[in-house]
Amino acid sequence: MQQTHGFQNFHIVPQTFVLPAEFQEFSSSFSKDKGAWIIKPVASSRGRGIYLYDPSQIPLDENILVSNPLLIDGFKFDVRLYVLVTSYLIYSVFLLACVCCRFATVKYDHATANIKNQFMHLTNYSVNKKSSDYVNCDDPEVEDYGNKWSMSAMPEILEIEDLIIKAVLSAEIHIATACKMLVPHHCNCFGKTCCESAHGEI
């Protein structure tokens, strides 16, 4: 999609490599950009096994860490949302109401001395709930307090709907082809997708 519509329009995923299959590509990129990288193990969830390292360490399975993240009140955040796609023949896409914004519990500082601080760099609930600074909001009427916010409290600058459309279009060829081959009723294809959005500086 970047080749067709331009890098600026589809710059929605940080540079990512799956190792060992893409080791040569990673080595080439790493030699040009010595910034911090984030390592995510295969087939894991809830922040388990995720860590960051500085350029002096030996690379494993990783994707580049956004060096200029968009912050809210000085904290890193991501957006957890669910998208329902009922048809890939004639696109029918819904954003489900259960959307939340998850925050780190330590204010962001790009200094390399903080590279090991998961509470600063990671936004996973399973990680940050262990922090003594984690704030839980028990009032259902308050949407912009604590370490989880509702979607209605999020700034419009995030352009979530635009991001969803681009993500769906990016996977169009592969998913539409699979649907034609495997789904007998193309107009009634039910599939829910979980998306996470980590924002860079705009």
Helices and strands as residue ranges (DSSP letters): H 2-5, H 23-32, E 37-39, E 51-53, E 62-64, E 77-87, E 92-95, E 100-103, G 112-114, H 118-121, H 125-128, E 148-150, G 151-153, G 156-158, H 160-170, H 172-182, G 186-188, E 191-198
